[in-house]
Amino acid sequence: MVKSKAANPLKDRFDSMLKRGKAKSVAIVALARKLLELVFILLTRREKYRFIDPSLYAIKLRRAGFNLVGAESC
């Protein structure tokens, strides 16, 4: 298997939940729900998936004047 060079926000969320002490089954269900919500939104809006790097997103929010308390969970 080859490691992907691109960031994977869903895998990062899963790993974060495990580190916080969530049971593996709970993390899997939460990840499945998040993925299902994403697919539903993309299908209903007829859009393509556009990934944005969380650090780039934080920079854009800062430039727009938003307070970034808890921005690492974006």
N, C-alpha and C positions, 0 to 999 in steps of 0.2 A: 504494500500500500504506500502511496506517495502523499506526503503532507502538503496541504494546500498552502499557497503563498498568501492568499487573500484572507482577510479577517472573516470570521463567522460569528455574527452577533448572537445567533440562536445557541450555538455551542458554548459561547462565553456565558450566556445567561444560565444555561444548564450547569456549567462548572461552578458558577457563582452560587447557585442554589445548593449544590452539594457541599461547598465550602462553608455555607451558613448553617449546615446541619440538617437540611431537609432530607427526607428519605428519598432514595433513588426513584421509587415509583411515583412519589409526589412530584418530583422534578420532571419526570417524563410526561406526566399528565399535563402539567403546567406548560411545558414546551409544546406538546401536541395542541393544546388549546390556542396558544399564541400563533402557531403555524396555521391552524385552521382559520383563525381570525384574519391573518394576513392573506391567505388564499381567497377567502370570501370577499374581502375588500378589493383585491385585485380583479376578481372576476366580475363583481358588480359594477365597478368603475371602468372595466375594460382597459386596465393599465398594465404596463410592464413593471416588473419588480425593479426598483431603483435603490440600491444599497448606498448609504452614506456613512462614511467613517465617523464614529462618535466624536473623535477629537476635532474633525472639521465641523461637525454639527455644533459643538460647544463654541468654537471660534465664531461661527455665524450668529449664534445666539448672543454672544458677548458684544459683537458689533451692532446688533440690533437693539442693545440696551437692556437685555433681560438679565435678571439675577440668576446666577448659576448654582444655587444651593442644591446639593444632591445631583449635580449634572452627570456624575460618573455612572448613574443608573440609566442614562438615556439610551 
